[in-house]
Amino acid sequence: MNLTAKKLLLLATLLLLPALAVAEEPGPVDLFGHRDTVYADLARVNETTWTLTVSLVNDEWLQALSLPFEFHSGKVKVVADSAVYTGGRVDHWDFKGFRADTAIQCVTMGLLANMGPSEKHLQPDYGRLVTVFISSLNGEPIEKLGVDTTTTHPSNSLMMVAYKIQYTDPPDTIPADRAEDLTIYPAFVVRQSN
């Protein structure tokens, strides 16, 4: 085989290699039914304050949620300064962590149903979880605000953990050796009001 034929064969192999590569299958998204969805509803309160109302549609019993969000407002620096859980679906949960990071314009909320022997859960339903208030750091007007999911340190991503017992008919129990099957990665939808 001459040098030109070898170069053409090498070039063809390099060009076809990505097409022949097998993509790694992602982990299970939701083993309990329909794809769950987190909704982020943005609304303007005044020129320096917005709200982010986080709602969830789920079709299984849940015991934990991780809700990290990043904010985009152009050159205006913003901070998620407070969260209201009262009246929401997780109001009765034991732990509702809230950590705002102004350096990277994000907030991480970690929610746990139980911190002890109690048996609290989030049953299958739709509704508001929390309302987060976002304001301008320097009092500048926030003309437009965007939100997206993110991953915050150490590895907090948008996810839910199902309860090991699903109250179906008959009840379904996930064995301890399949605990990773309890992790659910929901869809994410942003809705903005005018």
Secondary structure, 3 states (H helix, E strand, C coil): CCHHHHHHHHHHHHHHHHHHCCCCCCCCCCCCCCCCEEEEEEEEEECCEEEEEEEEEECCCEEEEEEEEEEECCCCCEEEEEEECCCCCCCCCCEEEEEEECCCCEEEEEEECCCCCCCCCECCEEEEEEEEEEEECCCCCCCCCEEEECCECCCECCEEEECCEECCCCCEECCHHHHHHHEECCEEEEEECC
